[in-house]
């Protein structure tokens, strides 16, 4: 805000949003997903989500599979599906479109890692939703994501497939060997709507106190 807007010496207050308790996960594996491990990303297929870089990543990691859950009836979604088909990855990249809350929660709870290469986020709820389930999260360093994830996330310093693959392999090993799942869960739990409301209320009271 200070870099791009002319606000003078006016104070800037940052109030993080809250995270709702997770829904109950589906009791069964989603029908579109065959048995086996998988990576997950969640979001509508729009260019700023940058999901297309994940297709090259999956091609560079022959033993892996990916679920892209979210609205896919977009030009960018169609381009991703064409790329998947052209690379012969239709049996390793699954795009079910929008899924139910219970199926999405099942995917969060059962994925090997959550991948979020987004180029622009206002907040980044999926990052915290995955952490809420004790999963390692790998994301870009763009806009709000480093601030939201803090030291509990892993970051892509390049979108070159083999560099991304190494980041995931090294990061997952570190996450598992250090037993980071409980810390990720606790970190995500600290984002509550109650805290958000209290911080807004205090901010409003502070502003009112300055009014003559």
Secondary structure as GFF3:
##gff-version 3
##sequence-region A 1 212
A	DSSP	beta_strand	39	42	.	.	.	ID=ss1
A	DSSP	three_ten_helix	47	49	.	.	.	ID=ss2
A	DSSP	alpha_helix	53	60	.	.	.	ID=ss3
A	DSSP	beta_strand	66	69	.	.	.	ID=ss4
A	DSSP	alpha_helix	75	86	.	.	.	ID=ss5
A	DSSP	beta_strand	93	97	.	.	.	ID=ss6
A	DSSP	alpha_helix	101	110	.	.	.	ID=ss7
A	DSSP	beta_strand	113	116	.	.	.	ID=ss8
A	DSSP	alpha_helix	125	132	.	.	.	ID=ss9
A	DSSP	beta_strand	137	139	.	.	.	ID=ss10
A	DSSP	alpha_helix	145	149	.	.	.	ID=ss11
A	DSSP	three_ten_helix	150	152	.	.	.	ID=ss12
A	DSSP	beta_strand	154	155	.	.	.	ID=ss13
A	DSSP	alpha_helix	161	177	.	.	.	ID=ss14
A	DSSP	alpha_helix	181	189	.	.	.	ID=ss15
A	DSSP	alpha_helix	193	209	.	.	.	ID=ss16
###
